[in-house]
Amino acid sequence: MNLGNIRNICAHDEKLYDVRLTKRIGITEYHKKLNLIKNKPKTIYATRDLFSIIIILKILLEEEQFNNFYNAIIKSIKILEKELNTISIDKVLYKMGFPINYRKLLKL
């Protein structure tokens, strides 16, 4: 369902970067390894945002496919960071649901 929603957003040139999906994804090993579960208050990050879709793709794609995809994202983030003047890249990444340690996902 979520992947279909993302596909439709992309196909219709809608805003994707701060998407909030209607269906939460379940907690994965990646949520635990990236420390995305906070106990006070009980909060689980990356369950309804763009980063949750990246976690889904980490599970579904072959390792090489995912690494190529994720390296392209990291490269795009670096390019975007150089072009931003009025907002920091950290604020943009936060809106997309990316945790501070998002690069670690490649090594997991």
N, C-alpha and C positions, 0 to 999 in steps of 0.2 A: 504494500500500500504506500509506504513512504517513498520508495524508489519511483513508483508511478507518479506520485505527486511532484517529485523533483524533476522527473522527465517532462511533465507538463509545464512546469514553471520555466524550464529551459526552452522548451519548444515554442512557448508563447512570449518569449523575451520579457518575462516578469522579473522582479527583483528577487534575487536568490540569496544574497550575502547574509541577510538577517532573518531568514525564513524560520517560522515556528510551526512545526509539524503538529497535526492533530493527534497522531498516535505516537506514544512514547515507545522507544525500543527498550528491551530488557537490559539488565545489567550484564555486561560481558566481562571476560577476563581482562580486557583492555581498560575498562572503567577502573578495575581494581589496581592494575599495574600503573596506570597514570594518576592514581590517587584522585579520582573524580567523585568519590563518595565521601561526603562530609557528614559527621554525626550531629553537629550542633549548628543550626537546626538541621534535621535530617534532610539532606539535599543530595541529589544525584545529578551531576552535570552530564552534558552530551547525551541526552535522551530524546530531545525534540528539535535539535538545531542542525546546522550544516555539518558540524563535527560529528554528530551521530551518524550521518550518512557516510562520512568517511570511515567510521568504525565498521559500519555494515559492509562497505566495500573491502575493508581489510579482511573481513571474514570470508567474503565471497570470491574475491579474485585470487588468482595464483600469485605467489610471492613476487615474482619478477614483474608481473602486470601492475600489482599494487605499488611496488617500489618506483616504477616508471611514472605512474600516475601521481604519487605523492611527491616525488622529486620535482615534477612539473608544477605542482601547487606551491612548493617551497620557493622555487625559482620565481613564480609569479608574485608571491608575497614580497620577495626582495625587490623586484622591479616596482611594485606598487609603493613600497616604503620610500623609495627614492623620489617618487612623484608626489607624495602627500605633503601639503603645506599647512593645512588648517586643522588636521586631526592626526593623532599618532597612530602608527600601525597597531600598537597594542589595543587601542580602543576599537579599531576595525576588527581585529581578531577576536576580541571579547564579544562583539556583536554577533560574530559568526559561531560563537561557542567554542573557539579554540582555547584549550588550556595553555598555561604558560609553557609547559613542557611538551607541546604538541609535536616537536621534532622527534621525540623519543619513540613515537608510534612506529617509525621505520625500523627500529631495532628490536621490536617486540615480536 
